[in-house]
Amino acid sequence: MRSEQEIYDLILHIAKEDERIRAVYMNGSRTNPEIAIDDFCDYDIVYVVTNTLPFIKDKTWLKIFGELLMLQEPDSNDLAFGQKNDPTRSYAWLMLFKDFVRIDLQIQSIEAMQEEYGLDSLTVPLFDKDGILPKISLSNNRDYLIKKPTKAEYAGCCNEFFWCLNNVAKGIARDQMPYVIRMYYETVHKELNRMLAWHIGVTNDFAVSVGKWGKYFNRYLSEDCYNRYLLTIPDGNYDHIWKAIEESCRIFRNTAKSVAKYLGCTYNEQDDKNMMEYLDFVKARL
């Protein structure tokens, strides 16, 4: 695996030698002063260019970065699935190399940069031929800190969590495992994660980040709570899913009450009680 310095030298060398590239900046984990950098951290690089289309039309220039193990072009994939984007503004290549270095490279027009640069608080300028990169504050994770919920957001989270449990139970009763798994993870478990993040925010003055999809939960939850949280992640076995639901409800109930106290609102005990009755009704029919 190439060293960090080798990668930075390569990125800047390419930019300096190519007149079409006018500036370089970086986003992502390597710009975050709050996390430890390891070999798995991507290099999230943006080249600000005079014209994006020549880079896209002839992609042989990418070979200079190294021998590819795998490549993804997310903008091309989006277009294939009918999602609109404008390659004249930006285009990206996600590159994993045979030495296992990963570079997520985006080319961006000067106009797009002028509109978007610095909107992500994790932004670090690396090179600027013409002084076109605006002045921004030092890179920090303020955009990624847990946000204090409103009372309406809190109530919506609780309602969504308990309401969608009826769909999960219904799917179990009908032996519809693909539906059960998606409904559980994409609605119920999603709201559990949201409540846990708020709980962590409450106990840390909303001054920390749990990372994408709660990847830092193990940093901020107690060992007991985190171990119980792991029990909410089931496999494709209905008995295990029922147990995961039960554990999810216990954790959600406890953390939601602590968040409600902080916000000065009331936890909806009735929705909780009523849905537990419905789950018992479904399980009794199986």
N, C-alpha and C positions, 0 to 999 in steps of 0.2 A: 504493500500500500504506500502510495506517495505521501510524503509529509505535507503538513498544512502549508509550510512555507513554499514548497514546490508548487502546490496548486495555486496559491496566490501569485507567485511569480509567473506561472503560465497564463493565468487569467489576464494579468496586466500586460504581459508581453504581447499577447494577441491583440489587445486593445490598442496598444501603442503602435503596432505595426500596421494596423488596418485603418486607413483614413476614414472609412465609413463609420467607424465607432468613435463617438465624440466624448463619451463619459461612461463611467462604470460605478454602480453602487450595489450594495448587498442588503438583503433582508434575512429574516429567519433566525434559527436558533444560535447561529454563530455570532449574531449581533446582540444577543441577550446577555447582559451582565449578571443576571440572576441564576443562570444555569451553568453547570460544568460541561465543558465541551469534551466529547469523546469521538472515537473513530466513526461512529454511526451518524454524526451530524452532517447534514447535507450542506453544500455550498449553494446558497440561493443568490444567484448573480443576475444583475440586469445590465445589459449593454444598451446605452442610448445611442441610436443610429440615425443617419441622415435619411435612410430609406429602408424599410423592413423587407420589401419584396425580393430584392436580389439575394438576401440571405436565405429566404425560404425557397426560392426557385432552384438555387444550386447549393445543396447542403454538404457538398464535399469539404467545405471549410471546417466542418465540425470534427473531421478526423484528427486535427491537430491537438484536440483535447485528450486523445488516447484511444485505445482499442476498446470498443464497446462490448459490454456483456448483454445489455438490453437497453432499448430506447422506447420512450413514450412521447407522442406529440399530442398533448391534451386538447389543443385547439382544433386539430384535425379530427380527433375523436368526437368532440362536441359537434362539429359540423356534420359528421356522419349520422349523429342522432338528432339532427334537426335544430340544434341550439345555435343561436346567432352569435357571431363574434366578428371582429374587424381586424384581419391580419395586417392591415396597413398601419394600425396603431401598436399592436403587440403580437408576439408569437413566442411559444415556449417549447423547449426540448428538455425532457427529464432524462438524464443520462447516467446509467450505472456502468462503470468501466470494469475491465477484467481484473484490475487490482482492487476492486470493490469500493473505490471512491465514487461518490455520487455528486453530480453537479446538476442543479436545476437552473437552466439558463433561459433567460427571457430577453428577447430583443424588443426595444420600445422606441417609438418615434419620439422626436424632441417635443412635439406638441403634446403627446400623451404624458410624457414625463412632467411637463410643466403643470399639468392638471393633477397628477397623482403622486408626485414625489413628496415624501414626508407624511402622507396620509397614514402610513403604517409607522407607529412609533419605533418599531425595530428596523431602523434604516441607518446604514453607515455609508458615506461616500468613500469610494476607493480611488477614483481617478477622474480628472475633469480637464480636457484639453482647452476648452474655450470659456471656462467659468460659467457654464450654463446651469449647474446644479444650484438651486436656491439654498440659502442658509437655513438649517434646521437645528433643533435641539439635539443634544447627545442621545444616542440610542438608549431607549429604556422600554420596559414592558408595561407601561401604563394602559395601553389599549387592550391588554390581555388580563388585567386584574379582574377578579370576580366583581360583578356589578351588584350593588344593593338592589333587591327587588322592590317594586311597588307593592302595595297591598293587593292590587288587582292581579299583578303577575303571580304573587304568592297563591291567591285563591284559584287562579287558573291552573297552576301547576298541580295543586291538590285535586282539583276536579278532574283534570285529564288523567292523572294517575289512577284514581279509583274508578272513574267511568270506564276506561279502556280495559280494566280487568275483566269486565263482563264479556268483552270480545275474546279475550284470551281463553276464558273458561268455556265459552261457546265453541271455540275452535277445538279445544281438547275433547269436548263431548262428541263432536262430529268427526274426530280422528283426522284433523286437517293440520298436520304438523308444520308444513311450510307457512301456513297462515299464522299458526300459533307463535312460531319463532319470530316472525317479522312483527306481529302485533306486540309481542312482549318486549322485544329489544328496541323497536323503533318508536314506541309510544310509552309504555309503562316504565321500562328501564331507563329510558331517556329522561323522564320526569324524576325518577329516583336520583339519577346523576345530577340533575339540576338542583334538587333540594339538598343533596349532600354538598354541592359546591356552595350554596348559600349558607349552609351550616358552617362550613369551613370559613367562609367570609365573615360570619358573625364572630367566630372565635379568633379571627386574625385581623379584625378591624378593616376588612375588605381591602387588605394591602398585599395580597398574594394572588398567584395564578395557579390553577389546577391543571393547566395545559389542555391541549386538545383532547376532548372526550375523557377528561378526568385522569389523564395519564400520571398525574402527580398526586392522586388521592393517597397513595401510601406514604407520602411525606407529611400529610396534615391530619389524617384520621388517626385515632388511637389504634394500637395494634389489634385490640379486640374488635373494634368497629370495622377495620379493614378486612380482617379475617372473616367476619360475618358477611361483609359485602361480597367477598369472593363466593360465598354460598348462593348469591343471587344470580350467578352465571351458570345456567344449566346446560346439559347436553340434550340430545334428542330422545330423551326418555320422559314419558309423561309423569311418572312418580317424582322424578327429579325436578321437573318443572313446577309441580305443585309445591314442593318443598322450597324452591327458589322464590315462588310467589309469596309464600308465608314469610320467608326471611325478608323479602323486599318490603312487605307491609310493616313488619316490625321496625325495620330501620327507618322507613319513611315516616312512620307515625312518631317515633322518638325525635328524629331530627326536625320534622315539621313543627312540632310543638315548641322546640327551642327557638326556631326561626320566628314563629308567631309571637312569642314572648318579646323578642327583640324588636319586631315591627310594631308591636302594640295592637295586634289583631287576634282573632279567635280561630283556633283550629276547628275544622268542621267534623266534629265527632260523629254526627249523624250519618254523613256520607260514608265514613269509615265503617261504622256499625252495619249500615244497610248493605254495603257491598260484601262484607264478611258473611252476612246471611245468604246472599245470593251465591257466593262461592261454595258455601256449605251445601246449598240446595243442589248445585250442579254436581259436586263430588258424590252426593248421596245417590244420584241417579246413574252413576257409572258402574 
